């Protein structure tokens, strides 16, 4: 067996422990997180013939450099490291140097139980960067939009009701032009009609209906200073939301093009009937990847996607618990797939309804359906064949039986 190392990574430095197959130490050093430090780390690993490196994360700059150097990387979950510390200590001490030792020992003694990282290709990694950035921006948009709604609830509830979403382009444009009740005091049907035409309003409400929404809401009684302060807060939140909404729209367009041009794109796009679901299809592809060795069995994909429960058995007692340790992003995308498919796919609707009839609540029934979808996705992904409902035996059988 080649030499093994454990790397406790941090933002400014990395502690490294190297040992041979028998556990004898070969080296122990700390490297700075700069180009000179990373280069020195790789040189040291090469000098000792390190073939396997254990680290507490599955991605990042250090992981990428290790993989590029031809080193097998074992991404060990922090919970596993935490549980293993007591195997090697008598007191409850902890240090970065000690964690590097623990990682090294885990890799040395349990390497056969730990799957090595299976990196995806450049196209998939590029798509993953786009999808994850969009998800982060969406989370930021939701947070800012909630703050904006809270301000309007205390200050001007009608402005929150006039359009369906305060963070929509037309909603933000309205608040930028009319950030307070006094700014909209002279707003009438003709002026609103001109505003709607200028911003290409695509809703089906007339200016009179929109004005009724605006003015039928309760009004607040505030002092002049508080009114000015809340007006400034609304404008600040609107100015922060505008660029985020625009960037989300731009990233969505880039993601749609990237997933359609990806070799595996048709596999994931085929499971959605709505072309607007391209972002979710891209998310599934980005998280599952294109390396078929990553998930050698369909159950491994279901477990990593949080669709398989955790079995708990003790004596005569058996139960199943929610799986917390999983890829949260992948779980979210699978939940979207399951929830959307039950509305248009008779087979999916039947699985969901039977789960509800057994007493499962909506999230549980969605996970049951999600697990069924992981089996289909895994088979299509492994065979590199897009999903075809006419070749899906369970779905065709369900349709033939009049479902």
C-alpha positions in Angstrom: 0.0 0.0 0.0 1.2 3.5 -0.9 1.8 6.1 1.9 -1.4 7.7 3.3 -2.0 11.3 4.5 -4.6 13.1 6.4 -5.2 16.8 5.7 -7.0 19.1 8.2 -7.8 22.0 6.0 -8.5 25.6 7.1 -8.8 29.0 5.5 -5.3 30.0 6.3 -3.3 26.8 6.7 -3.5 23.0 6.4 -2.1 20.5 8.9 -0.8 17.3 7.2 0.1 13.9 8.7 1.7 11.2 6.5 2.2 7.6 7.5 3.0 4.3 5.9 0.8 1.2 5.7 1.7 0.1 9.2 0.8 3.5 10.7 4.4 4.6 11.2 4.7 8.4 10.8 6.6 9.6 7.8 6.0 13.3 8.1 4.0 16.0 9.9 3.9 19.6 8.8 1.7 22.7 8.5 1.4 24.5 5.2 0.1 28.0 4.5 -2.9 28.4 2.2 -1.0 30.2 -0.6 0.6 29.0 -3.8 4.0 28.4 -2.2 2.3 26.4 0.6 0.2 24.2 -1.8 3.2 23.6 -4.0 5.3 22.5 -1.0 2.5 20.3 0.2 2.3 18.5 -3.2 6.1 18.1 -3.3 6.1 16.5 0.2 3.4 14.1 -0.8 5.3 13.1 -3.9 8.5 12.6 -2.0 6.8 10.1 0.3 4.8 8.4 -2.5 1.4 9.3 -1.0 -1.3 7.6 -3.0 -4.3 8.4 -0.8 -5.3 11.6 1.0 -8.2 11.9 3.5 -9.8 15.3 3.9 -13.1 16.6 5.4 -14.6 18.1 2.3 -15.5 16.8 -1.2 -14.4 19.9 -3.2 -12.4 23.1 -3.1 -9.0 24.3 -4.2 -7.0 21.8 -2.2 -9.1 18.8 -3.3 -8.8 19.9 -6.9 -5.0 20.2 -6.7 -4.8 16.7 -5.1 -6.9 15.1 -7.8 -4.9 16.9 -10.5 -1.7 15.4 -8.9 -3.1 11.9 -9.4 -3.8 11.3 -5.6 -6.9 9.4 -4.6 -9.0 11.6 -2.3 -11.3 10.3 0.4 -13.8 12.9 1.5 -14.7 12.0 5.1 -17.7 13.6 6.7 -16.9 15.7 9.8 -19.4 13.6 11.8 -17.3 10.5 11.0 -14.1 12.3 12.2 -15.9 13.5 15.3 -17.0 9.9 16.2 -13.5 8.5 15.5 -11.6 10.9 17.7 -12.3 9.0 20.9 -10.6 5.9 19.4 -7.2 7.7 19.6 -7.4 9.8 22.8 -8.0 9.4 26.5 -9.0 13.1 27.2 -11.3 15.3 25.2 -8.5 17.3 23.6 -8.7 18.5 20.0 -6.3 20.3 17.7 -5.8 20.6 13.9 -2.7 18.5 14.2 -4.6 15.8 16.0 -7.4 15.9 13.4 -4.9 15.3 10.6 -3.7 12.3 12.5 -7.3 11.0 12.9 -8.0 11.5 9.2 -4.8 9.6 8.3 -5.7 6.7 10.6 -9.2 6.5 9.3 -7.9 6.3 5.7 -5.3 3.7 6.7 -7.6 1.3 8.6 -11.0 1.9 6.8 -10.0 2.8 3.3 -12.0 -0.2 1.9 -15.2 1.2 3.4 -14.7 4.7 2.1 -15.6 5.6 -1.5 -13.0 7.7 -3.3 -14.0 10.9 -4.9 -15.2 10.5 -8.5 -14.7 13.9 -10.0 -16.9 15.1 -12.8 -15.9 16.6 -16.1 -15.3 20.2 -16.9 -18.7 20.8 -18.4 -20.5 19.4 -15.3 -18.3 21.4 -12.9 -19.1 24.6 -14.9 -22.8 23.8 -14.8 -22.5 23.1 -11.0 -20.9 26.5 -10.5 -23.8 28.3 -12.3 -26.5 26.3 -10.6 -25.1 26.7 -7.1 -24.5 30.4 -7.6 -28.1 30.9 -8.8 -29.4 29.0 -5.7 -27.3 31.2 -3.4 -28.7 34.3 -5.1 -32.2 33.0 -4.9 -31.7 32.5 -1.1 -30.5 36.1 -0.9 -33.4 37.3 -2.9 -35.9 35.5 -0.6 -34.3 37.0 2.5 -34.3 40.5 1.2 -37.9 40.2 -0.2 -39.1 39.0 3.3 -37.4 42.1 4.8 -39.1 44.3 2.2 -42.5 42.7 3.0 -42.0 43.2 6.7 -41.2 46.9 6.1 -44.4 47.3 4.0 -46.5 45.5 6.5 -45.6 48.2 9.1 -45.5 51.1 6.7 -47.6 50.6 3.6 -49.5 47.2 3.2 -51.2 48.2 0.0 -47.9 48.4 -1.9 -47.3 44.7 -1.0 -50.7 43.7 -2.4 -50.8 45.6 -5.6 -48.7 43.0 -7.5 -48.4 39.2 -6.9 -44.7 39.5 -5.8 -42.9 42.5 -4.3 -39.6 41.2 -5.8 -41.0 40.8 -9.3 -39.6 43.3 -11.9 -42.9 45.3 -12.0 -43.2 45.2 -8.2 -39.7 46.6 -7.7 -40.2 49.2 -10.4 -43.4 50.4 -8.6 -41.7 50.6 -5.2 -38.8 52.5 -6.7 -41.2 55.0 -8.2 -43.6 55.1 -5.3 -41.8 54.1 -2.1 -44.3 55.7 0.3 -48.0 56.6 0.4 -47.2 60.2 0.0 -45.4 59.5 -3.3 -48.5 57.7 -4.6 -51.0 60.3 -3.3 -51.6 61.6 -6.9 -51.6 58.2 -8.5 -54.8 57.7 -10.7 -55.9 55.2 -13.3 -54.4 57.1 -16.2 -51.0 57.6 -14.6 -50.9 53.9 -13.4 -51.9 52.8 -17.0 -48.9 54.8 -18.3 -46.6 53.2 -15.7 -47.8 49.7 -16.6 -47.3 50.3 -20.3 -43.9 51.7 -19.7 -42.8 48.6 -17.7 -44.6 46.1 -20.0 -47.0 44.8 -17.4 -48.2 41.4 -18.4 -50.9 40.8 -15.7 -54.6 40.7 -16.4 -55.6 43.3 -13.9 -56.9 46.7 -14.9 -55.5 49.9 -13.4 -58.7 50.3 -11.5 -58.4 46.8 -9.9 -54.8 47.4 -9.0 -55.6 50.8 -7.4 -58.4 49.1 -5.4 -55.9 46.6 -4.1 -53.5 49.5 -3.2 -56.1 51.6 -1.4 -58.3 49.0 0.3 -55.4 47.9 2.5 -55.2 49.4 6.0 -53.2 52.5 6.5 -50.6 53.1 9.2 -50.3 56.1 11.5 -46.6 57.0 11.8 -44.6 60.0 12.8 -42.8 62.0 10.1 -39.3 60.8 11.1 -40.3 57.1 11.1 -42.1 57.5 7.8 -39.0 59.0 6.2 -36.9 56.2 7.8 -39.1 53.4 6.5 -39.2 55.1 3.0 -35.4 55.1 3.0 -35.4 51.4 4.1 -37.8 50.4 1.3 -35.7 52.2 -1.3 -32.5 50.5 0.1 -34.1 47.1 -0.1 -35.4 47.7 -3.6 -32.0 48.9 -4.8 -30.4 45.8 -3.3 -33.0 43.4 -4.8 -33.0 44.8 -8.4 -29.5 43.7 -9.4 -30.0 40.2 -7.7 -33.2 39.6 -9.6 -31.5 40.6 -12.8 -28.5 38.3 -12.2 -30.8 35.4 -11.4 -32.5 35.9 -14.7 -29.2 36.1 -16.5 -27.9 32.9 -14.8 -31.1 31.1 -15.6 -30.5 31.8 -19.3 -26.9 30.6 -19.0 -28.0 27.4 -17.2 -30.6 26.6 -19.8 -28.0 26.8 -22.5 -25.4 24.9 -20.6 -27.7 21.9 -19.7 -29.1 21.6 -23.2 -25.5 21.5 -24.6 -24.3 19.0 -22.0 -23.9 15.4 -23.2 -26.1 14.2 -20.3 -28.6 17.0 -20.5 -31.3 15.1 -22.4 -31.3 12.4 -19.7 -32.4 14.8 -17.0 -34.5 17.1 -19.2 -36.6 14.2 -20.3 -38.1 13.5 -16.9 -39.8 17.0 -16.8 -42.8 17.8 -19.0 -42.5 21.5 -18.4 -39.7 23.3 -20.3 -39.6 25.8 -17.5 -38.2 23.0 -15.2 -34.8 23.3 -17.0 -33.2 24.8 -13.8 -34.2 21.7 -11.7 -33.0 19.4 -14.5 -29.7 21.3 -14.5 -29.5 21.0 -10.7 -30.0 17.2 -10.8 -27.2 16.9 -13.4 -24.9 19.2 -11.5 -25.3 17.4 -8.2 -25.3 13.8 -9.6 -22.5 14.6 -12.0 -21.3 12.6 -15.0 -19.0 10.1 -13.4 -20.9 6.8 -13.3 -18.5 5.4 -10.7 -19.8 7.8 -8.1 -23.0 5.9 -7.7 -22.4 2.2 -8.4 -25.9 1.2 -7.2 -29.3 3.0 -7.3 -29.6 2.8 -3.5 -26.4 4.9 -3.1 -28.0 7.6 -5.2 -31.2 7.4 -3.1 -29.3 7.6 0.1 -27.1 10.5 -1.0 -30.2 12.4 -2.2 -32.0 11.9 1.1 -34.8 9.8 -0.4 -34.0 6.7 1.6 -34.8 6.5 5.3 -32.4 5.4 8.0 -33.3 2.0 9.5 -33.1 1.8 13.3 -33.3 -1.7 14.8 -32.8 -2.8 18.4 -34.1 -6.1 19.6 -37.7 -6.4 18.5 -38.0 -2.7 17.8 -37.7 -1.6 14.2 -38.3 1.9 12.9 -37.2 4.3 10.2 -35.9 7.8 10.6 -35.5 10.8 8.4 -32.1 10.9 6.7 -30.3 14.1 7.7 -26.8 13.2 6.4 -27.2 13.7 2.6 -26.6 16.1 -0.2 -29.1 18.8 0.7 -29.0 20.4 -2.7 -29.7 17.1 -4.5 -32.5 16.4 -2.0 -34.2 19.7 -2.9 -34.0 19.0 -6.6 -35.4 15.5 -6.2 -38.2 16.9 -4.1 -39.1 19.4 -6.9 -39.0 16.6 -9.5 -41.3 14.4 -7.3 -43.7 17.1 -6.4 -44.0 18.4 -10.0 -44.3 14.9 -11.6 -47.3 13.9 -9.5 -49.4 16.5 -11.3 -48.8 15.2 -14.9 -47.5 11.7 -14.6 -50.2 9.1 -13.8 -47.7 6.6 -12.4 -46.1 9.2 -10.1 -49.5 10.4 -9.0 -50.5 6.9 -8.1 -47.4 6.3 -6.0 -47.9 9.6 -4.2 -51.6 9.0 -3.5 -51.0 5.4 -2.3 -48.4 6.8 0.1 -50.9 9.4 1.4 -53.6 6.7 1.8 -51.2 4.8 4.0 -51.0 7.8 6.3 -47.8 9.5 5.0 -47.9 13.3 5.1 -47.0 15.4 2.0 -43.2 15.6 2.6 -43.0 11.8 3.4 -45.1 10.9 0.3 -42.9 13.1 -1.8 -39.8 11.3 -0.6 -41.3 8.0 -1.3 -42.0 9.2 -4.9 -38.5 10.7 -5.0 -37.0 7.4 -4.2 -38.9 5.8 -7.1 -37.6 8.5 -9.4 -34.0 7.9 -8.2 -34.2 4.4 -9.5 -35.4 5.6 -12.9 -32.8 8.4 -13.0 -30.0 6.0 -12.0 -30.9 3.5 -14.7 -31.2 6.1 -17.4 -28.0 7.8 -16.2 -26.0 4.6 -16.2 -27.4 3.5 -19.6 -27.1 7.1 -21.1 -30.6 6.9 -22.3 -33.2 9.6 -21.8 -36.4 8.7 -19.9 -39.3 7.6 -22.1 -42.6 7.0 -20.5 -43.5 4.5 -23.2 -40.6 2.3 -22.2 -41.3 2.7 -18.5 -43.0 -0.6 -17.7 -44.6 0.4 -14.4 -46.1 3.5 -16.0 -47.4 1.7 -19.1 -48.9 -1.0 -16.9 -50.6 1.6 -14.8 -52.1 3.2 -17.9 -53.2 -0.1 -19.3 -55.0 -0.9 -16.0 -57.0 2.3 -16.4 -55.0 4.4 -13.8 
